[in-house]
Amino acid sequence: MHFNGIIVGLATFLIIGIFHPVVIKAEYHFGKRCWWFFALAGVAFAVLSIFTKSLVWSTITGVTAFSCFWSIHELIEQENRVRKGWFPANPKKNQK
């Protein structure tokens, strides 16, 4: 039996599940100005994916890389959600 697909599927599910609250917390504390962190992490995971010999780990790091890149878009969307009142705004953060 081959479990690679199940392992990658579960890892993808967990990665997406982890990134959702990370984006919310990052926008709450730093706003969208922390986008560069997600970009650097995405590039680092993409490079790691290229040089990883295991297909499963290469796939998981690739999924993590593109989840980081997608998080940049989600930071902007999260800022809009906060502006609409769907999520709480950080009172200590300078709101425009």
Backbone as a chain_set.jsonl record, in Angstrom:
{"seq": "MHFNGIIVGLATFLIIGIFHPVVIKAEYHFGKRCWWFFALAGVAFAVLSIFTKSLVWSTITGVTAFSCFWSIHELIEQENRVRKGWFPANPKKNQK", "coords": {"N": [[0.838, -1.185, 0.0], [0.367, 2.286, -0.644], [0.992, 5.196, 1.021], [1.613, 7.788, 0.504], [0.022, 9.767, -0.816], [-2.064, 10.147, 1.031], [-0.595, 11.095, 3.208], [0.479, 13.509, 2.173], [-1.923, 14.818, 1.568], [-3.089, 15.073, 4.153], [-1.098, 16.631, 5.38], [-1.284, 18.956, 3.812], [-3.882, 19.786, 4.438], [-3.516, 20.349, 7.186], [-1.551, 22.385, 7.032], [-2.894, 24.463, 5.665], [-4.913, 24.858, 7.525], [-3.41, 25.791, 9.683], [-2.272, 28.144, 8.679], [-4.456, 29.856, 8.379], [-5.348, 31.008, 10.994], [-2.875, 32.176, 11.577], [-2.52, 34.189, 9.658], [-4.645, 35.859, 10.377], [-3.883, 36.66, 12.983], [-1.414, 37.857, 12.392], [-2.2, 40.028, 10.777], [-3.714, 41.402, 12.663], [-1.816, 42.181, 14.596], [0.318, 43.347, 13.125], [-0.602, 44.402, 10.752], [-0.908, 44.749, 7.152], [1.672, 45.205, 6.53], [3.496, 43.253, 7.135], [3.816, 41.568, 5.044], [6.132, 40.957, 3.663], [7.469, 39.109, 5.253], [6.017, 36.75, 4.852], [6.536, 36.473, 2.136], [9.345, 36.083, 2.072], [9.495, 33.72, 3.603], [8.027, 32.051, 1.919], [9.693, 31.951, -0.371], [11.937, 30.738, 0.79], [10.872, 28.211, 1.562], [10.187, 27.303, -0.988], [12.683, 27.06, -2.241], [13.791, 25.158, -0.535], [12.079, 23.055, -1.146], [12.846, 22.458, -3.755], [15.389, 21.383, -3.395], [15.015, 19.17, -1.796], [15.18, 15.719, -1.423], [13.293, 13.712, -0.949], [10.166, 12.857, -2.231], [7.704, 13.199, -0.923], [8.316, 15.007, 1.186], [9.309, 17.12, -0.33], [7.012, 17.86, -1.708], [5.37, 18.644, 0.433], [6.83, 20.83, 1.468], [6.674, 22.454, -0.766], [3.914, 22.948, -0.888], [3.698, 24.382, 1.485], [5.249, 26.603, 0.794], [3.671, 27.852, -1.217], [1.419, 28.334, 0.241], [2.364, 30.28, 1.93], [2.804, 32.325, 0.03], [0.15, 32.729, -0.824], [-0.86, 33.72, 1.504], [-0.062, 36.365, 1.557], [-1.859, 37.637, -0.142], [-4.138, 37.079, 1.369], [-3.651, 38.595, 3.658], [-4.173, 41.202, 2.805], [-6.865, 40.903, 2.145], [-7.807, 40.267, 4.697], [-7.387, 42.663, 6.031], [-9.327, 44.199, 4.768], [-11.595, 42.827, 5.67], [-11.489, 43.425, 8.382], [-11.846, 46.174, 8.258], [-14.483, 46.219, 7.379], [-15.697, 45.375, 9.638], [-15.991, 42.712, 10.243], [-14.076, 41.309, 11.598], [-12.278, 41.817, 14.673], [-10.67, 44.956, 15.257], [-7.352, 45.932, 16.04], [-6.928, 47.841, 18.814], [-4.595, 49.122, 19.555], [-3.172, 49.454, 17.299], [-2.432, 51.723, 14.695], [-5.131, 52.914, 13.117], [-6.438, 53.605, 9.887]], "CA": [[0.0, 0.0, 0.0], [1.089, 3.548, -0.716], [0.352, 6.202, 1.867], [2.144, 9.121, 0.185], [-1.077, 10.69, -1.108], [-2.761, 10.448, 2.284], [0.315, 11.918, 4.012], [0.511, 14.849, 1.572], [-3.252, 15.409, 1.759], [-3.218, 15.457, 5.559], [-0.182, 17.749, 5.621], [-1.87, 20.134, 3.161], [-5.014, 20.178, 5.278], [-2.98, 20.966, 8.407], [-0.857, 23.635, 6.68], [-3.921, 25.473, 5.399], [-5.557, 25.126, 8.807], [-2.504, 26.576, 10.527], [-2.063, 29.468, 8.102], [-5.642, 30.704, 8.553], [-5.23, 31.871, 12.183], [-1.616, 32.933, 11.536], [-2.791, 35.405, 8.877], [-5.52, 36.723, 11.18], [-3.066, 37.239, 14.062], [-0.402, 38.739, 11.798], [-2.846, 41.287, 10.391], [-4.147, 42.075, 13.89], [-0.676, 42.781, 15.292], [1.263, 44.073, 12.271], [-1.215, 44.918, 9.53], [-0.401, 44.089, 5.947], [3.095, 45.531, 6.312], [4.329, 42.069, 7.374], [3.735, 40.723, 3.854], [7.483, 40.547, 3.259], [7.823, 37.901, 5.998], [5.42, 35.632, 4.139], [7.252, 36.341, 0.866], [10.645, 35.45, 2.343], [9.25, 32.335, 4.011], [7.62, 31.333, 0.715], [10.884, 31.703, -1.19], [12.766, 29.763, 1.512], [10.252, 26.896, 1.429], [10.269, 26.897, -2.394], [14.061, 26.6, -2.466], [13.914, 23.9, 0.193], [11.345, 22.05, -1.912], [13.644, 22.091, -4.931], [16.568, 20.613, -3.012], [14.655, 18.031, -0.958], [15.186, 14.498, -2.241], [12.066, 12.946, -0.73], [9.032, 13.423, -2.955], [6.685, 13.614, 0.038], [8.747, 16.241, 1.865], [9.387, 18.165, -1.343], [5.639, 18.301, -1.952], [4.889, 19.354, 1.621], [7.471, 22.154, 1.533], [6.109, 23.235, -1.861], [2.589, 23.401, -0.443], [3.949, 25.421, 2.485], [5.715, 27.788, 0.07], [2.576, 28.547, -1.878], [0.53, 28.827, 1.297], [2.967, 31.566, 2.337], [2.512, 33.304, -1.017], [-1.279, 33.021, -0.787], [-1.102, 34.491, 2.728], [0.122, 37.781, 1.235], [-3.176, 38.059, -0.631], [-5.093, 36.997, 2.468], [-3.408, 39.739, 4.556], [-4.914, 42.337, 2.249], [-8.284, 40.593, 2.326], [-8.115, 40.349, 6.118], [-7.484, 44.088, 6.354], [-10.661, 44.613, 4.301], [-12.586, 42.233, 6.576], [-11.455, 44.21, 9.623], [-12.45, 47.46, 7.929], [-15.933, 46.006, 7.294], [-16.19, 45.019, 10.963], [-16.184, 41.269, 10.366], [-13.078, 40.862, 12.568], [-11.95, 42.935, 15.543], [-9.478, 45.748, 14.953], [-6.435, 46.091, 17.162], [-7.018, 49.243, 19.241], [-3.249, 49.678, 19.706], [-2.625, 49.68, 15.965], [-2.902, 52.949, 14.063], [-6.145, 52.636, 12.092], [-6.616, 54.689, 8.914]], "C": [[0.883, 1.248, 0.0], [0.32, 4.607, 0.063], [0.801, 7.621, 1.541], [1.037, 10.139, -0.066], [-1.828, 11.104, 0.141], [-1.902, 11.358, 3.157], [0.343, 13.347, 3.483], [-0.841, 15.543, 1.745], [-3.459, 15.885, 3.186], [-2.327, 16.652, 5.88], [-0.734, 19.038, 5.01], [-3.036, 20.668, 3.972], [-4.53, 20.897, 6.538], [-2.301, 22.308, 8.123], [-1.87, 24.748, 6.437], [-4.624, 25.854, 6.694], [-4.711, 25.963, 9.738], [-2.357, 27.995, 9.994], [-3.258, 30.402, 8.303], [-5.544, 31.568, 9.813], [-3.932, 32.679, 12.21], [-1.818, 34.242, 10.781], [-3.646, 36.377, 9.685], [-4.712, 37.417, 12.278], [-2.02, 38.204, 13.51], [-1.018, 40.074, 11.395], [-3.25, 42.075, 11.629], [-2.974, 42.829, 14.53], [0.181, 43.69, 14.406], [0.623, 44.739, 11.055], [-0.635, 44.22, 8.322], [1.072, 44.388, 5.681], [4.024, 44.349, 6.593], [4.306, 41.11, 6.183], [5.09, 40.177, 3.459], [7.93, 39.291, 4.004], [7.27, 36.664, 5.296], [6.114, 35.401, 2.797], [8.597, 35.654, 1.067], [10.483, 33.992, 2.754], [8.839, 31.494, 2.803], [8.8, 30.999, -0.176], [11.758, 30.637, -0.524], [12.185, 28.348, 1.384], [10.299, 26.404, -0.01], [11.664, 26.368, -2.718], [14.278, 25.263, -1.765], [13.214, 22.767, -0.561], [12.145, 21.558, -3.109], [14.786, 21.151, -4.562], [16.281, 19.423, -2.099], [14.523, 16.792, -1.825], [13.9, 13.688, -2.102], [10.896, 13.635, -1.431], [7.959, 13.936, -1.989], [7.08, 14.93, 0.695], [8.882, 17.406, 0.889], [8.005, 18.733, -1.625], [5.109, 19.114, -0.774], [5.529, 20.733, 1.734], [6.997, 23.045, 0.389], [4.728, 23.777, -1.516], [2.743, 24.523, 0.588], [4.396, 26.717, 1.814], [4.541, 28.554, -0.536], [1.484, 28.969, -0.908], [1.058, 30.156, 1.838], [2.65, 32.645, 1.306], [1.031, 33.695, -1.012], [-1.612, 33.878, 0.432], [-0.904, 35.987, 2.502], [-1.208, 38.358, 0.737], [-4.181, 38.094, 0.519], [-4.88, 38.105, 3.507], [-4.201, 40.957, 4.098], [-6.413, 42.117, 2.425], [-8.688, 40.709, 3.795], [-8.222, 41.799, 6.563], [-8.854, 44.632, 5.927], [-11.76, 44.058, 5.206], [-12.647, 42.994, 7.891], [-12.135, 45.553, 9.384], [-13.972, 47.364, 7.863], [-16.543, 45.639, 8.643], [-16.427, 43.538, 11.169], [-15.23, 40.647, 11.375], [-12.713, 42.052, 13.44], [-10.669, 43.635, 15.093], [-8.63, 45.842, 16.221], [-6.464, 47.554, 17.588], [-5.654, 49.912, 19.4], [-2.591, 49.993, 18.361], [-3.224, 50.946, 15.379], [-3.851, 52.618, 12.929], [-6.305, 53.849, 11.195], [-8.066, 54.778, 8.53]], "O": [[1.98, 1.264, 0.559], [-0.851, 4.873, -0.208], [0.411, 8.563, 2.23], [1.115, 11.265, 0.426], [-2.19, 12.271, 0.298], [-2.416, 12.288, 3.778], [0.241, 14.296, 4.261], [-0.888, 16.737, 2.04], [-3.954, 16.991, 3.402], [-2.75, 17.578, 6.572], [-0.657, 20.098, 5.631], [-3.158, 21.878, 4.168], [-5.076, 21.935, 6.91], [-2.46, 23.258, 8.889], [-1.714, 25.855, 6.953], [-4.901, 27.029, 6.934], [-5.242, 26.764, 10.507], [-2.321, 28.948, 10.772], [-3.081, 31.617, 8.388], [-5.652, 32.789, 9.698], [-3.891, 33.756, 12.805], [-1.338, 35.289, 11.216], [-3.397, 37.582, 9.675], [-4.844, 38.624, 12.479], [-1.771, 39.254, 14.101], [-0.433, 41.13, 11.639], [-3.138, 43.301, 11.639], [-3.123, 43.975, 14.952], [0.712, 44.693, 14.882], [1.261, 45.563, 10.399], [0.055, 43.209, 8.455], [1.649, 43.882, 4.719], [5.221, 44.433, 6.318], [4.732, 39.961, 6.305], [5.187, 39.051, 2.971], [8.688, 38.488, 3.458], [7.962, 35.655, 5.161], [6.265, 34.257, 2.368], [8.95, 34.744, 0.316], [11.239, 33.128, 2.309], [9.26, 30.343, 2.681], [8.897, 29.882, -0.684], [12.261, 29.736, -1.196], [12.922, 27.397, 1.127], [10.437, 25.203, -0.239], [11.805, 25.346, -3.391], [14.875, 24.347, -2.331], [13.717, 21.644, -0.601], [12.119, 20.371, -3.434], [15.114, 20.235, -5.316], [17.211, 18.737, -1.674], [13.833, 16.812, -2.844], [13.472, 13.044, -3.059], [10.665, 14.831, -1.253], [7.373, 14.994, -2.22], [6.279, 15.862, 0.756], [8.6, 18.551, 1.244], [7.844, 19.945, -1.765], [4.472, 20.15, -0.965], [4.848, 21.705, 2.061], [6.923, 24.263, 0.549], [4.413, 24.928, -1.817], [1.996, 25.501, 0.56], [3.976, 27.803, 2.213], [4.439, 29.771, -0.377], [0.704, 29.872, -1.21], [0.278, 31.051, 2.164], [2.269, 33.758, 1.67], [0.701, 34.869, -1.178], [-2.549, 34.676, 0.391], [-1.522, 36.797, 3.192], [-1.62, 39.44, 1.155], [-4.979, 39.025, 0.627], [-5.834, 38.512, 4.169], [-4.821, 41.651, 4.904], [-7.142, 43.033, 2.807], [-9.778, 41.189, 4.106], [-9.07, 42.127, 7.394], [-9.461, 45.429, 6.642], [-12.745, 44.744, 5.478], [-13.725, 43.189, 8.452], [-12.913, 46.015, 10.218], [-14.674, 48.301, 8.242], [-17.765, 45.596, 8.782], [-17.012, 43.145, 12.178], [-15.519, 39.595, 11.945], [-12.825, 43.193, 12.991], [-9.724, 43.005, 14.617], [-9.155, 45.831, 17.334], [-6.07, 48.426, 16.813], [-5.564, 51.139, 19.382], [-1.588, 50.703, 18.296], [-4.414, 51.205, 15.557], [-3.431, 52.099, 11.894], [-6.31, 54.985, 11.669], [-8.439, 55.626, 7.72]]}, "num_chains": 1, "name": "protein.A"}
